[in-house]
């Protein structure tokens, strides 16, 4: 699945256009490599997202093409959260 679509469906980022913009700015890494919006995401990947005030590391647990609010939270697990000063 495309990275921007995964971020939207999992509700990590609310809108796909915003997810694409964040990816284009180089603020998202997949397995420690800077990723573009069209990069492929699969189960077991580690996503690192720079939200500005904090950096959050997620592990991809499931990949669904559509997900309800309850299912969306099953798609990832937060591994680490670092606050940036």
C-alpha positions as CSV (number, residue, x, y, z in Angstrom):
1,X,0.0,0.0,0.0
2,X,1.2,3.5,-0.7
3,X,2.6,5.4,2.3
4,X,0.2,8.4,2.1
5,X,-2.8,6.1,1.8
6,X,-1.7,4.1,4.8
7,X,-1.2,7.2,6.9
8,X,-4.7,8.3,6.0
9,X,-6.5,5.0,6.5
10,X,-4.8,4.3,9.8
11,X,-5.7,7.8,10.9
12,X,-2.2,8.7,11.9
13,X,-2.7,11.8,9.6
14,X,-6.2,12.9,8.9
15,X,-6.1,13.8,5.2
16,X,-4.2,12.1,2.3
17,X,-3.2,15.5,0.8
18,X,-1.6,16.4,4.2
19,X,0.1,13.0,4.4
20,X,1.5,13.5,0.9
21,X,2.8,16.9,1.8
22,X,4.5,15.6,5.0
23,X,6.1,12.9,2.9
24,X,7.3,15.3,0.2
25,X,9.0,17.4,2.9
26,X,11.1,14.4,3.9
27,X,9.6,14.1,7.4
28,X,8.7,10.4,7.1
29,X,11.1,7.5,7.1
30,X,10.4,3.8,6.4
31,X,13.0,1.5,8.1
32,X,15.3,4.5,8.7
33,X,15.2,5.7,5.0
34,X,13.5,8.9,3.9
35,X,10.3,7.9,2.0
36,X,8.2,9.5,-0.6
37,X,4.3,9.4,-0.6
38,X,4.3,6.6,-3.2
39,X,6.6,4.3,-1.2
40,X,5.3,0.9,-0.4
41,X,4.3,0.0,3.2
42,X,4.0,-3.6,4.4
43,X,3.6,-5.4,7.7
44,X,6.7,-5.2,9.9
45,X,7.9,-1.9,8.6
46,X,9.0,0.8,11.0
47,X,7.7,4.3,10.3
48,X,9.3,7.4,11.8
49,X,7.4,10.7,11.5
50,X,8.6,14.1,12.4
51,X,5.6,16.1,13.6
52,X,7.7,19.2,14.4
53,X,7.4,19.1,18.2
54,X,7.8,15.4,18.5
55,X,9.1,12.4,16.5
56,X,7.0,9.2,16.7
57,X,8.1,5.8,15.7
58,X,5.4,3.3,14.6
59,X,5.5,-0.4,13.7
60,X,3.1,-1.5,11.0
61,X,1.0,-4.4,12.3
62,X,-1.8,-4.7,9.7
63,X,-2.5,-3.2,6.2
64,X,-6.2,-2.7,5.4
65,X,-7.6,-1.1,2.2
66,X,-10.5,0.3,4.3
67,X,-10.7,0.5,8.0
68,X,-13.3,1.6,10.6
69,X,-12.2,3.7,13.5
70,X,-11.7,0.6,15.7
71,X,-9.8,-1.3,12.9
72,X,-7.5,1.7,12.2
73,X,-5.9,1.6,15.6
74,X,-5.0,-2.1,15.0
75,X,-2.9,-1.1,11.9
76,X,0.0,0.2,13.9
77,X,1.7,0.2,17.3
78,X,3.6,3.2,18.7
79,X,7.1,2.1,19.6
80,X,8.7,5.3,20.6
81,X,7.9,9.0,21.1
82,X,10.6,11.6,21.3
83,X,9.8,15.2,22.2
84,X,12.0,17.8,20.3
85,X,12.9,21.1,22.0
